[in-house]
Amino acid sequence: MNTLIACRHSVREYSDAPISRAALERIVHCAQGRSSSGKRNAPSAHGLYPLRLFAVVQRLEASKSGLYALDTPDARLGEWLKAISPEALRETSLADDAWLEHAAAVLVVAADYDAANAHFVDQQPDGRRGERYVHIEAGAVLQNMHLATLAERLDGVIVAGFDDRRLADLLALPAPLRPVALFCIGACAEASAGR
Ligand SMILES: Cc1cc2nc3c(=O)[nH]c(=O)nc-3n(C[C@H](O)[C@H](O)[C@H](O)COP(=O)(O)O)c2cc1C
């Protein structure tokens, strides 16, 4: 674990190589899969689990590209939902983050903020404590994702600088889900391959 932490940093350049489905599913397992206690591999306040994961697949071995639902407890790539152009994904960025277009896969962390706020409504006068918990939980999930990505000898970076409306429309996220963050994953470019 110390070795993984020591080599954790954001990487935004990837090779053109595809990544394997097994590696992607192991990353999803670390992020939100079922734990040995029967819960999940990242904590959730009151065990509510308001996060949902999706994958925008751009270069995954033996898999059609496009948006997939992820069955998170079983850590499996689920139903293919729709085609997503890599350029359109990049256009949701607030800073023209080219890595959204060039990543082999982009994991989407989305949340049911309404369910979280409703569940924790009594914990804060404005009824919005659930939002804080969603963001704490997303941070735990993203860190697990990043460390698991390194363990697969892949690279990645969190992207949260996107236009919420544009991204939600592109992904056609089912209401009331809203995007929280993206995590780009790719095979190591030459410069980082030696680590
Ligand atoms: C909440 C959050 C949002 C971020 N959003 C972006 C982003 O939109 N685009 C990007 O390239 N990096 C993004 N990053 C990555 C940071 O730029 C990166 O973590 C920071 O520069 C520190 O570098 P390191 O991760 O290599 O230690 C984000 C990181 C966090 C935690």
The ligand as an ORCA input file, in Angstrom:
! r2SCAN-3c Opt
* xyz 0 1
  C     -11.813     17.400     -6.663
  C     -10.761     17.300     -7.740
  C     -11.026     17.774     -9.006
  C     -10.075     17.664    -10.007
  N     -10.408     18.067    -11.279
  C      -9.480     17.972    -12.245
  C      -9.811     18.354    -13.574
  O     -10.926     18.776    -13.871
  N      -8.878     18.202    -14.528
  C      -7.632     17.707    -14.251
  O      -6.838     17.588    -15.166
  N      -7.280     17.350    -12.987
  C      -8.176     17.468    -11.994
  N      -7.865     17.061    -10.727
  C      -6.501     16.557    -10.435
  C      -5.662     17.634     -9.724
  O      -5.303     18.640    -10.660
  C      -4.419     16.987     -9.120
  O      -4.805     16.067     -8.129
  C      -3.497     18.046     -8.504
  O      -2.881     18.824     -9.507
  C      -2.402     17.412     -7.626
  O      -1.604     16.556     -8.421
  P      -1.407     15.003     -8.079
  O      -2.768     14.346     -8.135
  O      -0.500     14.490     -9.170
  O      -0.829     14.907     -6.715
  C      -8.796     17.131     -9.719
  C      -8.534     16.649     -8.429
  C      -9.499     16.725     -7.462
  C      -9.206     16.160     -6.086
*
